[in-house]
Amino acid sequence: MFWEEAWEAPRWQRILETEETGEGRAGRIMKLSHYVLLRCGCTQSLSFWHSENLETDYFGKLEHKLSTLRNLNDQVLFINQGDQPVFEDMPDSDCTDNAPRTEFIIYMYKDSLTRGLAVTISVNYKTMSTLSCENKIISFKEMSPPESINDEGNDIIFFQRSVPGHDDKIQFESSLYKGYFLACEKEKDLFKLILKKKDENGDKSIMFTVQNKN
């Protein structure tokens, strides 16, 4: 950490176009690229120092669980022959027989911003693939969940939360698109997994049951 020369207030007003990150005894602390800008309460000048040790927004991988996901109609989520995530009526025996396509690997992640239980959803069918909502389109990317993600939001990270008034129900909000949730929607003869904006008047299509196997 080292001090650099002070900048006058007019210049500070022009360059300070960043997000406030906290309050300190010395004044307001702002973050700009790899620098921290400090405005002292007793002066109108600006000083800044370089810091490599500041904690950035990130997700860090923790443990995982093997899980079966069901919609409110008790239909099981699985990967069909077209490699699409769909819901279908399925007895427990069929779930077991088709385990590579019905067992989802839910990795939990530490979230530096503590916004809920951050998770990824993967399946090890043919190859390891991870659920993505890139461009608000649901698909499985051929990839394993990374050990860490240095970003505030990502297309493969969802926030798993309980549903108020429904103790056994879970919903998954996208970390990349706030207010958008995984949901079940009927399209022709298929019940597909999609990403949709939550209906504030009540939306049961975004509710799921998660049955953990380990």
C-alpha positions as CSV (number, residue, x, y, z in Angstrom):
1,M,0.0,0.0,0.0
2,F,1.4,3.4,-0.9
3,W,0.3,7.0,-1.1
4,E,0.1,8.9,-4.3
5,E,-0.2,12.6,-4.8
6,A,-3.4,14.4,-3.9
7,W,-5.9,15.5,-6.5
8,E,-8.0,18.7,-6.3
9,A,-11.7,18.5,-5.8
10,P,-12.8,19.4,-9.3
11,R,-10.7,16.6,-10.7
12,W,-12.1,14.2,-8.1
13,Q,-15.6,15.1,-9.1
14,R,-14.9,14.2,-12.7
15,I,-13.1,10.8,-12.0
16,L,-15.2,9.5,-9.1
17,E,-17.9,7.5,-11.0
18,T,-17.8,4.4,-8.9
19,E,-19.8,2.6,-6.3
20,E,-19.6,3.5,-2.6
21,T,-18.2,0.5,-0.7
22,G,-18.3,1.5,2.9
23,E,-17.9,4.1,5.6
24,G,-14.8,4.6,7.7
25,R,-13.6,7.0,10.4
26,A,-11.5,8.9,7.8
27,G,-14.4,9.5,5.5
28,R,-16.1,7.8,2.5
29,I,-14.2,5.0,0.8
30,M,-14.7,4.5,-2.9
31,K,-13.4,1.7,-5.2
32,L,-12.0,2.5,-8.7
33,S,-10.4,-0.4,-10.7
34,H,-7.4,-1.5,-8.5
35,Y,-7.3,1.6,-6.5
36,V,-9.2,2.9,-3.4
37,L,-10.1,6.6,-3.3
38,L,-10.3,8.3,0.0
39,R,-12.0,11.6,0.6
40,C,-11.0,13.1,4.0
41,G,-13.7,14.9,5.9
42,C,-11.3,17.8,6.8
43,T,-10.1,18.6,3.3
44,Q,-11.3,19.1,-0.2
45,S,-8.4,17.2,-1.8
46,L,-8.3,13.5,-2.7
47,S,-5.6,11.0,-2.0
48,F,-5.5,7.4,-3.1
49,W,-3.4,4.3,-2.5
50,H,-3.0,1.0,-4.2
51,S,-4.2,-2.1,-2.5
52,E,-3.9,-5.7,-3.6
53,N,-5.5,-7.2,-0.5
54,L,-9.1,-5.9,-0.8
55,E,-11.7,-8.6,-1.0
56,T,-13.5,-8.6,-4.3
57,D,-17.0,-10.0,-5.2
58,Y,-16.6,-13.7,-5.6
59,F,-18.2,-17.1,-5.2
60,G,-16.1,-19.9,-3.7
61,K,-17.2,-23.6,-4.1
62,L,-18.1,-25.6,-1.0
63,E,-19.6,-29.1,-0.7
64,H,-22.2,-30.6,-3.0
65,K,-25.4,-32.8,-2.7
66,L,-27.0,-35.2,-5.1
67,S,-30.6,-34.2,-5.5
68,T,-33.8,-34.9,-7.4
69,L,-35.9,-31.9,-8.4
70,R,-39.7,-31.9,-8.8
71,N,-42.2,-29.3,-9.8
72,L,-45.5,-28.7,-7.9
73,N,-47.2,-31.5,-9.9
74,D,-44.6,-33.9,-8.6
75,Q,-43.0,-34.3,-12.0
76,V,-39.3,-35.2,-12.0
77,L,-36.7,-33.0,-13.7
78,F,-34.5,-35.0,-16.0
79,I,-32.4,-34.7,-19.2
80,N,-34.3,-36.1,-22.2
81,Q,-32.9,-37.7,-25.3
82,G,-32.5,-34.3,-26.9
83,D,-30.4,-33.2,-23.9
84,Q,-33.1,-30.8,-22.7
85,P,-34.1,-30.4,-19.0
86,V,-37.8,-31.3,-18.9
87,F,-40.3,-32.5,-16.3
88,E,-42.1,-35.8,-16.5
89,D,-44.2,-38.1,-14.4
90,M,-41.9,-40.8,-13.2
91,P,-42.1,-43.5,-10.4
92,D,-39.3,-43.8,-8.0
93,S,-38.1,-47.0,-9.7
94,D,-37.6,-45.2,-13.0
95,C,-35.8,-42.4,-11.2
96,T,-33.3,-44.9,-9.9
97,D,-33.0,-46.7,-13.2
98,N,-32.3,-43.3,-15.0
99,A,-30.1,-41.9,-12.2
100,P,-27.5,-40.3,-14.5
101,R,-30.3,-38.2,-16.0
102,T,-32.4,-37.6,-12.9
103,E,-29.7,-37.0,-10.3
104,F,-28.5,-33.4,-10.2
105,I,-25.3,-32.3,-8.5
106,I,-26.0,-29.1,-6.5
107,Y,-22.8,-27.4,-5.5
108,M,-23.0,-24.8,-2.8
109,Y,-20.9,-21.7,-3.0
110,K,-19.8,-19.1,-0.5
111,D,-21.1,-15.7,-1.5
112,S,-19.0,-12.7,-0.5
113,L,-22.1,-10.5,-0.6
114,T,-24.2,-12.9,1.6
115,R,-27.4,-12.8,-0.6
116,G,-28.6,-16.3,0.0
117,L,-27.4,-19.8,-0.6
118,A,-25.5,-19.6,-3.9
119,V,-25.6,-22.9,-5.9
120,T,-24.8,-24.4,-9.3
121,I,-26.8,-27.3,-10.8
122,S,-24.9,-29.9,-12.8
123,V,-25.6,-33.3,-14.3
124,N,-23.1,-36.1,-15.1
125,Y,-24.9,-37.6,-18.1
126,K,-22.6,-38.4,-21.1
127,T,-20.4,-35.7,-19.7
128,M,-20.4,-33.2,-16.9
129,S,-22.7,-30.3,-17.7
130,T,-23.8,-27.3,-15.7
131,L,-27.0,-25.4,-15.9
132,S,-26.8,-21.9,-17.5
133,C,-29.2,-19.0,-18.0
134,E,-27.1,-17.1,-20.4
135,N,-29.2,-14.5,-22.3
136,K,-32.1,-15.8,-20.2
137,I,-32.1,-19.1,-22.1
138,I,-31.8,-22.3,-20.1
139,S,-29.2,-24.8,-21.3
140,F,-26.6,-27.1,-20.0
141,K,-23.0,-26.1,-20.7
142,E,-20.4,-28.8,-21.0
143,M,-18.3,-27.8,-18.0
144,S,-17.7,-28.6,-14.4
145,P,-18.6,-26.0,-11.8
146,P,-15.4,-23.9,-11.2
147,E,-13.7,-23.6,-7.9
148,S,-14.3,-19.9,-7.7
149,I,-16.1,-17.2,-9.7
150,N,-14.8,-13.6,-9.4
151,D,-17.9,-11.7,-10.2
152,E,-21.1,-10.4,-8.5
153,G,-23.4,-12.4,-10.8
154,N,-22.9,-15.3,-13.2
155,D,-25.1,-17.3,-15.6
156,I,-24.5,-20.6,-13.7
157,I,-25.0,-19.3,-10.2
158,F,-28.5,-19.3,-8.7
159,F,-29.7,-18.3,-5.2
160,Q,-31.6,-21.2,-3.6
161,R,-34.2,-19.9,-1.2
162,S,-37.2,-21.3,0.8
163,V,-40.6,-20.1,-0.2
164,P,-42.5,-18.1,2.5
165,G,-45.5,-20.1,3.6
166,H,-44.3,-23.3,1.9
167,D,-41.8,-25.0,4.2
168,D,-40.9,-27.8,1.8
169,K,-40.7,-25.7,-1.4
170,I,-37.6,-24.1,-2.9
171,Q,-37.0,-21.4,-5.6
172,F,-33.9,-20.5,-7.6
173,E,-33.2,-16.9,-8.5
174,S,-30.6,-16.1,-11.1
175,S,-27.6,-14.2,-9.7
176,L,-27.2,-12.6,-13.1
177,Y,-30.7,-11.5,-13.8
178,K,-32.3,-10.2,-10.6
179,G,-36.0,-11.1,-10.3
180,Y,-35.7,-14.0,-12.8
181,F,-36.3,-17.5,-11.5
182,L,-36.1,-21.1,-12.7
183,A,-39.6,-22.2,-13.6
184,C,-41.6,-25.0,-15.2
185,E,-43.6,-24.1,-18.3
186,K,-45.7,-26.3,-20.6
187,E,-44.7,-26.0,-24.3
188,K,-46.8,-28.2,-26.5
189,D,-46.4,-31.7,-25.0
190,L,-43.4,-30.9,-22.9
191,F,-43.0,-29.4,-19.4
192,K,-39.8,-27.4,-19.8
193,L,-37.4,-25.8,-17.4
194,I,-37.2,-22.1,-18.2
195,L,-36.1,-18.8,-16.8
196,K,-38.8,-16.3,-16.2
197,K,-39.5,-13.0,-14.4
198,K,-41.4,-13.6,-11.2
199,D,-45.1,-12.7,-11.1
200,E,-45.5,-10.5,-8.1
201,N,-49.2,-11.6,-7.7
202,G,-48.1,-15.2,-6.9
203,D,-46.3,-17.6,-9.1
204,K,-46.3,-21.3,-8.3
205,S,-44.4,-22.2,-11.5
206,I,-41.1,-21.2,-9.8
207,M,-41.6,-23.5,-6.8
208,F,-39.8,-26.8,-6.6
209,T,-39.2,-29.7,-4.2
210,V,-35.6,-30.7,-3.7
211,Q,-34.9,-34.2,-2.4
212,N,-31.3,-34.6,-1.3
213,K,-29.7,-38.1,-1.5
214,N,-26.6,-37.5,0.6
